Amino acid sequence: MAILPIGTGNDLARVLNWGSGYTGTEDPLQILRDVVNAEEIRLDRWTVVIKPDQVESDAQKKQLQIEANACNTNEDTSRIFVMNNYFGLGIDADLNLDFHLAREENPAKFNSRIHNKSVYFKMGLRKMVNQTKCKDLHQNVAIEVDGRQLELPPIEGIIVLNIHSWGAGANPWGVEKDEAFTKPTHYDGLLEVVGVTGVVHMGQIFSGLR
């Protein structure tokens, strides 16, 4: 599988060295040559199971399908998705949902990476000013890692990563400095779990300050 980066973030393409974005000026023949000569790289793929704790409305069911490929729906209302890149809970997911709904409503306006990123930025500013529904996320979720439940600090978002690129090239895991952790890869059979304290923290990750 070769990845042609024509989207906004193109995180998987970045990790697999297919570039940060297709400009339209590339030679199609050269792209095909690159595909033929490309190095084979392993990629972990994960199964995400969502088990609703109550009956979903039609709107909620539609939202669960966003940016995921549903491969199964069980009679017990559980939903199974395949994850290649990452998924988020809390403020990250809330921002992405708002962006998706805005793009669905006016797809013609979302015709460039710069515009798309500016819309995402403005949405983030609004959430920074207004009280978000994710403020007490750490009090409403439980995370078990390696058989141990984590004691969560005050956070508004959780990002679970399979690749080390998120949000158009940012790296929430950061530069590896702690010897207790091995350097993550997209084929090590492991996931990285990162907490974010809010929109400001996410902005620092985007800008490389955190």
N, C-alpha and C positions, 0 to 999 in steps of 0.2 A: 504494500500500500504506500503510495506517495502522497504527500500532503502539499497542495497548492494553496498558499496563504492568501485568500481573497476576503477574509472576514475582517473584524475590527481588532480583536485581541491576538489571534493566531498563536496562542501559547504552545500548542502541540507542535506546530510548524517550527517555532523558535527552538524548542528542545531537540527536535529531530533534524535541525540544521537545514530547514527548507526556507528560512528567511522570516523576517518580521511582517512582510506584506508584499503582495503582488501589485505592481504599479501599472501594468498594462503595456509597458514598453519592452518587456522581455521577449526574446525570440522564442516562439513556440517550439521550434525545432530543437533549440538548445535545451529547453525544459525537458523534452522527451529524451534527449541524450543523457541528461542528468538523472532521469528516472531509471534508465537502463543501467547506468554505471553506479547507481547509488549503493552505499553500504547497507547491508542488512542489520537492523537494530532491533533488539528485543523491547517489548513494551508490555508492562503489566496492565491487565484489565480487571476491574473490580465489579462485584455485584452489590448494589445498594438496595436494601429492603426497607420500605416505608410501611409501617403498620399504624393506620389511623386509630386513635382512641375513641372516636365517635363517628357517627354516620356523616359522610361528606355531602356537601351540596354540589350541584353541577359545576358551579364556579370553582370550588375547591378542587374538584377532580381535574378540571382543565389546567389549573395552576400547577398541579403536580406533574403534568406532562411537559412543562416548560423546560427547554434546553436539556432534555433527557430523552433517551430512546426506550420507551416501555417495551420490554420483551415478554412480559407475562402479567396477568392479573388473576389472582387466586380468588376462590369463593369466599375466603375469610377477609376480603377487601385489601389484603396486602398488595403492595405494588413493587415490582422488581425492575430496577434500572441498571444499565451498564454504564460504568464510569471509567473514562480514560484519563481525564485531566485532574479534576478536583470538584468538590461540592462544598457549599457553605450553609451555615445556619445563622439566623439572626440578621444583623445589619447588612452583611454582604449579600445574602439571599434577598433581603428586602429591596436593596438598591437594584439588583439585577432584575427582579420582578417588575419594578416600576419602569425600568428601561425597556424591558421586553414588551410590556403592555403599551407603552408610548409608541414603540416602533410598529407594533401590530396595528395601532390606530391610524398612523400616518407613515406607511412604509416609504413613500416617495421622498420624504424629508431626510431619511436616514441613508444618504447616498455617498457618504465619504467617511473615512476613519476619523478625520479631524472633527467633523461635526458630531459624530457619534460620541467621541470622547468628551467633547464640550458639553453635550447633553448630560452625560453621566456625571461630569464634574458639577454642573449646576444642581442636579438632583442631590448630590452629596452635600452641597452647601445648604440646601433647604433642610435636609435631615439634621445637619449640625446645629442649625438655629432652632428647629422645632424639636419638641420632645419625641423621641422614637419609641415605638412599641417594644424595642429590644433591650431597653435599659436594664432590666433585671433578668437577662437571659441566664446568667450563672445560677440563679435561684430556681430555675425551671427545667434545667437539663442535668443529666448525669452522664459522665463520660468514663468509660472503663478502658484502660490502655494496658495491654500485657497482663490482663487479669487483675488489675488494681484500679479502683475507682479514684479519680483525681479530685483533689480539693481545688475548686475553681476560684480564682480571684474575680473581682467585679469586671465582667466583660460583656460586650454587646454582640459579639460575633465569634463563630468558630469556623475555621477553614480546614478541610481535610484534603491533603495534597498527595497526588500520585506523581506529579512532575514538579520541577523546580521553577516553573514560570506560571505566573498568575496575573490576571488583570493587565494583559498586554506587556508582559516582560518583567513584571516585578517579582521579587523573591521573598515571600513572607517568612520562610525558614531562616533566611539570612546567611551570611558568610559563616562557614563552619569554624568555630573557635574552641568549642568545648570538646575535650578528648573523650568524654563519656558518650558522645554521639558519633556514629559513623557518617560519612558523607552520603547524603541520599541520592539515589538514582531512580529512573523510571522503570527499572527492571530488577529491583532488589527484593521484591515481595513484601515491601513494607510501605506503610502510609505515614505521613507526617501530619500531626495535629497542632494547629496554631490558633491561639486566641487573640482577638483584637478588642481593644477597649472602646472603640467607637470610630466615627468618621475621620476624626483627626489622625488617629493611629493608622487607619487605612491610607490616608493621604501621605503620611510619612513613609509607609511601605512603598507606595507608588513612586515617590520621589527619591527613594533610596536612602532616606535618613534613618530608617529603622530596619 
